[in-house]
Amino acid sequence: KDIFSGKILRYLYPDADVQITGFEEANLPIGQFDVVIGNPPFGQQNVFDKAFDAQLGSFYIHNYFIGKNLIALR
């Protein structure tokens, strides 16, 4: 969500798909990544992600991050 860092990244890598947004709004292709590295936030709140609410809507925030990343993996 850091606009300044996102704009630097877009400048350095103009061909990359840089999305300056929250993870719940990020448009990740399903089954297209070979590896995912993350540092999810931990807590007991839920995240609303309109694209994956049926699958991940009842998960706590850390499990939501892990679940959405697993969906993006091959």
N, C-alpha and C positions, 0 to 999 in steps of 0.2 A: 504494500500500500504506500510505500515511500516513493513519491513522485520524482524527487530529485535523483535517487538511485536508479529508478526505472528509466528516466531520460538518459542518464549516462550509459546504461546498458544498451538502450536502443542506438545510441550514437556509436558505441564500440562494436556492436554486432547488428548492423542494419538488416541482415537477412533473417535474424532470429525472431521468433514469435514472442515478443515481450508483452505481457499483460500486467498492467499496473492496476491491480484490483485485489480484493480479498480472495482467499482460496475457495470460498463457497461460490464465488461468481466466476472463477477461472474456467475457461472453456478448454478442458483437457481431452484429447482424443482417446477413445476407449481402446485399450489393448495395443498401444503403439510404443510404449517405453520399455526398454530393456532393464533399466535400473531406476530406482527412486531412492533419494536420500532426503531425510527430513528431520526436523526437530519439532514435533507437534506440541502445541500447548496442552497442558493437562488441566482438567477440571470436570465438573459435573453438569455443565451446561450443554444444551443441545444446539446444533447448528442447522439453520434452514438453508437447504440447497435445492432450488426448484427442480433441477435436473435429476437429482438423486434422492429426493426426499422419501420416496417409497422404500428404497433400499437402506438408506443411512439415517433417516430422520429420527429414529429412536436412540441413536448412539450418542454417548458422551463425546465431547469435542475431540479428545485424543483418539478415540476409536473411529470417529468420523474421518479424521485426517488419514489414518492408516487405511481405512476402507476405501476412500476415494483414490488413494495412491494405488491400492491393489487393483482397482477397476482399470486404472490407466496402464498397468503392466500387461505385457504379452502373455 
